[in-house]
Amino acid sequence: MSATRVLTGITTTGSPHLGNYVGAIRPAIAASRDASVEAYLFLADYHALIKNQNPEEVAQSSREIAATWLALGLDPESTFFYRQSDIPEITELSWVLTCSAAKGLMNRAHAYKAVVQANEASGEDPDFGVTMGLFSYPILMAADILIFNAHQVPVGRDQIQHVEMARDIAQRFNHHYGEIFTLPEAVVDDDVAVLQGLDGRKMSKSYGNTIPLFGTPKQLQKSINKIKTNLLEPGEPKDADDSTVFQVWCAFANDAERESMRQAFADGIAWGEAKKQLFERVNDELAPARGQYEALMANPGEVEAVLQQGAQKLKPKSEALLEQVRHAVGLRAYH
Ligand code: TRP
């Protein structure tokens, strides 16, 4: 039996934080080690342009995110690890799909609708700040998925709709032009923790409440010290389930450590002490990768070479698929 093709993209905006690590990077790397799976992991840098038009930031984020995944143990030998912009067939396919995808389908995309609704609420023109990139984003994402005939697409809840749109687009194309695309399926892992940020809300760049993944140990300690707590004194029992310190601890601890911290909370551990232990635990897990990350950031050519190799390995697949698509739609050599 051939392997299940599992594909996921990482939009290259911002700097990786602890929430990305716990919620996406760590589980994806673990999953990529499953021998029955053919893993495709890519840097969605064309998607980054939708959110960020600052060239320096776009370039920097892409480098940081690539180095992060490699530093944390993604194996580019056993995984297809590549950059979207290195596979021109993805954007070519995106156009072909644009010509058969229904506009009405795009009108329903949550990400686009949210912007329109915010504009309407503030009395702006509904299209204010809406680029064609934002509007057509699900089509580019469909091309990402369909170019390699992925079976499964692991995503967060906010992305399920996009995978379903990719499926719709593929179905419609197949119906009209013949069976070319595999119909992808979204896979959502409910066990993966959604990490809380410094203020107790979901850790997210848009809330400005993140703990950076690869700062210095001192910076990590400082960030952890900023986690919001209540005013209970040392010796007063604390509610573990109501605490971000405990929630982050759980994302890094094994069962026994989890229970002993829960007990320490009930016994009235001081916030300073709980944070100190949290820092040590997180730092122990990240320290080896941090060294690796710094080495890779100091040597971008090495990361570049890994990505070039990834693109090279995939070229025959993307070219073959696009050739089939071109032929199917009638873009053919004359003979
Ligand atoms: N849109 C996804 C996100 O913001 C990233 C992404 C781009 C993606 N292309 C993809 C995810 C293809 C899965 C498959 O998280």
Boltz pocket constraint, residues with backbone or C-beta under 6 A from the ligand:
constraints:
  - pocket:
      binder: B
      contacts: [[A, 7], [A, 8], [A, 9], [A, 10], [A, 11], [A, 44], [A, 47], [A, 140], [A, 141], [A, 144], [A, 145], [A, 153], [A, 154], [A, 155], [A, 159]]
      max_distance: 6.0
